[in-house]
Amino acid sequence: MSEEQKKKPLKVMPFEMTIELRKPIELTGTETTAITEINLREPNVDEISKFLKKNQKENAVDTVKYLISIISGVPQPVIDRMGATDYYKAQDYLLYFLSPPDEDDPEGNEVGSP
């Protein structure tokens, strides 16, 4: 295997992401609001810490729903009603930031370390 083949590109995520919901979700309160998108961003260290503590006590789906809610500011009952496709997009985006850098690239470069 050549040196170029050994290097693998690091997946790069944007620091913010908007997920257009495939199906709007109505949030009822004093007036009805249709939620059509969820805005996500890179979590901060405190949010990661809260997620990890919650993850020790609850199942993975509930802790990811919690993380989506605190990052987006969208109430958890709306997150509960998201379609699976939209949920998995949000999960994949946020979990990227919860994993340590690629072992081949501990410095977090866009291309694997030499």
Sequence and secondary structure as in RCSB ss.txt:
>XXXX:A:sequence
MSEEQKKKPLKVMPFEMTIELRKPIELTGTETTAITEINLREPNVDEISKFLKKNQKENAVDTVKYLISIISGVP
QPVIDRMGATDYYKAQDYLLYFLSPPDEDDPEGNEVGSP
>XXXX:A:secstr
  HHHH  B     SEEEEEEEEEEEE SSS EEEEEEEEE   HHHHHHHHHHHHHS HHHHHHHHHHHHH   
HHHHHTS HHHHHHHHHHHHHTTS   TT TT  SB   
